[in-house]
Amino acid sequence: MDLKQHIRTVLDHPIEGIKFRDITSLTENPKAFHKTLIDITSECMDFTVDTIVAIESRGFVFGSAVARDLEVPFVMARKPGKLPNETVSKEFKLEYGETELHLQKISPIQGRVVVIDDLIATGGTALACADLIHENFDIAKKDILILAVIDLPDLKGSAIIQEQGYNVKTLIEFEGE
């Protein structure tokens, strides 16, 4: 099954000039969603994952199911003010703004960590999450894999992540489209 055929493109969302790759069309198709979860699970198994960290909010869609199947901890990287315990945070820039990610200090982040999100564009979100894990949970960069459903290689996010010493994998690329 070609998962790329199940990703809807929405022009000028959330701002003019952006081609938004909408995963809801993927998750609404049971066979495509199942295939995506199988592929993500396989990548996690190949990496010998010990902990899954998923990025709010679309990373949660994939990460929680995979963590359950692999029986590893599922940790949520969230936006400011969403976590109840003391957190560590990292600010970063998006293609169209700025924000930050938080992780709870008490989260069981250990061993080999897979960071799951729906898409890598400029790489800011995924890189901020990986740096947050590396800097605050004493995880070596080589032991962190950033795994996304979609890559937009024209925006060079995956290349930037790799240049910073992290592993990166994606299931689908939208290049020059």
C-alpha positions in Angstrom: 0.0 0.0 0.0 1.3 3.4 -0.9 0.7 5.5 2.2 1.5 8.7 0.3 -1.8 8.3 -1.6 -3.6 8.6 1.8 -2.2 12.0 2.8 -4.4 15.0 1.8 -2.8 18.3 0.9 -4.5 21.5 2.1 -3.2 24.6 0.5 -2.7 27.8 2.5 -3.1 26.3 5.9 -2.5 27.5 8.6 -1.1 30.5 6.7 -0.9 31.5 3.1 1.9 29.7 1.2 1.9 26.6 3.3 1.1 23.2 1.9 -0.3 21.4 4.9 0.0 17.6 4.8 -3.1 16.3 6.6 -2.8 13.0 8.3 -6.5 12.8 9.1 -7.1 11.3 5.7 -4.5 8.6 6.7 -6.0 7.9 10.1 -9.5 7.8 8.8 -8.7 4.9 6.5 -8.3 1.8 8.7 -6.0 -0.1 6.3 -3.7 2.9 5.8 -3.6 3.7 9.5 -2.9 0.0 10.3 -0.1 -0.1 7.7 1.4 3.1 9.2 1.4 1.7 12.7 3.0 -1.5 11.5 5.7 0.4 9.7 6.4 2.6 12.7 6.5 -0.4 15.0 8.9 -2.1 12.7 11.3 0.9 12.8 11.1 1.0 16.6 11.9 -2.7 16.8 14.8 -2.3 14.5 16.1 0.5 16.7 15.5 -1.6 19.8 13.5 1.1 21.5 13.2 1.3 25.3 11.1 4.5 25.5 8.7 6.3 23.1 8.4 10.0 23.4 5.6 11.5 21.2 5.2 15.1 20.2 1.9 16.9 20.8 -0.5 16.3 19.4 -0.3 14.3 16.2 2.6 12.2 17.5 0.3 10.9 20.2 -1.9 9.3 17.5 0.9 7.0 16.5 3.2 6.8 19.6 0.6 5.6 22.1 -0.5 2.6 19.9 3.1 1.6 19.2 4.2 1.9 22.8 1.3 -0.3 23.9 2.2 -2.9 21.3 5.9 -2.9 22.2 5.2 -2.6 26.0 7.5 0.3 26.5 6.8 3.6 28.3 4.9 6.3 26.4 5.9 9.8 27.3 4.1 12.9 26.0 6.1 16.0 24.9 3.6 18.8 25.4 3.0 22.5 24.9 3.4 24.9 27.8 1.0 24.5 30.8 -0.3 21.0 29.8 1.7 18.8 32.2 0.9 18.7 35.9 4.4 18.0 37.3 7.7 19.9 37.2 9.0 20.1 33.7 12.0 20.8 31.6 11.4 22.8 28.4 13.0 23.9 25.2 11.9 26.9 23.0 12.1 26.6 19.2 10.9 28.1 16.0 8.3 26.7 13.6 7.9 27.5 10.0 5.2 30.1 11.0 5.9 31.0 14.6 7.6 30.1 17.9 6.6 27.8 20.8 8.2 25.4 23.3 8.0 21.8 24.3 7.9 20.4 27.9 8.7 17.0 29.4 8.0 16.0 33.0 11.1 15.6 35.0 9.7 12.4 36.5 9.0 10.8 33.1 10.7 7.4 32.7 12.9 8.3 29.7 15.8 5.9 29.5 17.8 3.6 27.2 17.1 4.0 23.5 14.5 6.6 22.8 12.3 7.0 19.7 10.7 10.4 19.2 7.5 10.1 17.2 5.8 12.9 15.3 3.6 13.1 12.2 5.9 15.3 10.0 9.4 16.8 9.7 9.4 20.1 8.0 12.2 22.5 9.1 13.0 20.0 11.9 12.6 22.5 14.8 10.0 20.6 16.8 11.8 17.2 16.5 15.2 18.7 17.2 13.9 20.6 20.2 12.4 17.4 21.6 15.6 15.4 20.9 17.7 18.1 22.5 15.4 18.2 25.5 15.9 14.4 26.0 19.6 14.5 25.4 20.3 17.5 27.7 18.0 16.5 30.6 17.8 12.7 30.7 21.4 11.9 29.9 20.6 10.0 26.7 23.4 10.0 24.0 22.4 11.4 20.7 23.2 8.1 19.0 20.5 6.5 21.2 17.8 8.8 20.0 15.8 8.2 16.8 13.4 10.8 15.4 10.7 8.9 13.5 8.0 10.7 11.5 5.4 9.6 9.1 6.1 12.4 6.6 9.3 14.2 5.5 9.4 17.4 3.6 13.1 17.2 2.4 12.9 20.5 0.5 12.8 22.2 3.9 15.9 20.3 5.0 14.7 19.4 8.5 15.8 15.8 8.4 19.3 16.9 7.2 19.6 19.4 10.0 18.6 16.8 12.5 21.2 14.3 11.2 23.9 17.1 11.2 23.2 17.5 14.9 24.1 13.8 15.5 20.6 12.3 15.8 19.1 9.4 13.9 16.1 10.2 11.7 13.7 8.0 9.7 10.5 8.8 7.9 7.9 6.7 6.1 6.9 9.1 3.3 8.6 12.0 1.4 6.9 14.9 -0.3 9.8 16.4 -2.3 9.3 19.3 -4.7 5.5 19.0 -4.4 
